[in-house]
Amino acid sequence: MIIDLILNRKDGQKYSAREFYHDVMGYADIWPSLANPITRAMDGGEEDDVQRELCKYVTSQGYNPDICDYIRSVKWLEDEV
């Protein structure tokens, strides 16, 4: 699930934007309405676009909205070093 990708990063897993993108794309066949807005934002948007789509995903799926605080605190288009 996409939430697991977000929470793994929050828990300290090393983050690669490319790997995250491909992992989210892996869900596009099953849940295109959830995955495609995130990958589209990563393709042509800016950080705030990606953060917005990730937060939409979190809230639409009924996850704790506090996760959005974390989502907005990190960059999703850049690898962590």
GIPEVEN-V812083 format. One record per residue. N is the residue number from 1. RES is the residue in one letter. PSI is psi as a letter, one per 20 degrees, with the letter a starting at -180 (999 if undefined). Layout:
# GIPEVEN-V812083
N_RES_PSI ; N_RES_PSI
This chain:
# GIPEVEN-V812083
1_M_q ; 2_I_h ; 3_I_h ; 4_D_h ; 5_L_g ; 6_I_g ; 7_L_h ; 8_N_g ; 9_R_g ; 10_K_h ; 11_D_j ; 12_G_j ; 13_Q_p ; 14_K_p ; 15_Y_p ; 16_S_p ; 17_A_g ; 18_R_g ; 19_E_g ; 20_F_g ; 21_Y_g ; 22_H_h ; 23_D_g ; 24_V_g ; 25_M_h ; 26_G_h ; 27_Y_i ; 28_A_h ; 29_D_h ; 30_I_g ; 31_W_m ; 32_P_h ; 33_S_i ; 34_L_g ; 35_A_g ; 36_N_h ; 37_P_h ; 38_I_g ; 39_T_h ; 40_R_g ; 41_A_h ; 42_M_h ; 43_D_g ; 44_G_j ; 45_G_a ; 46_E_r ; 47_E_g ; 48_D_h ; 49_D_g ; 50_V_g ; 51_Q_g ; 52_R_g ; 53_E_h ; 54_L_g ; 55_C_h ; 56_K_g ; 57_Y_g ; 58_V_g ; 59_T_h ; 60_S_h ; 61_Q_j ; 62_G_j ; 63_Y_r ; 64_N_p ; 65_P_i ; 66_D_h ; 67_I_h ; 68_C_h ; 69_D_g ; 70_Y_g ; 71_I_g ; 72_R_i ; 73_S_i ; 74_V_r ; 75_K_p ; 76_W_i ; 77_L_j ; 78_E_q ; 79_D_q ; 80_E_q ; 81_V_999
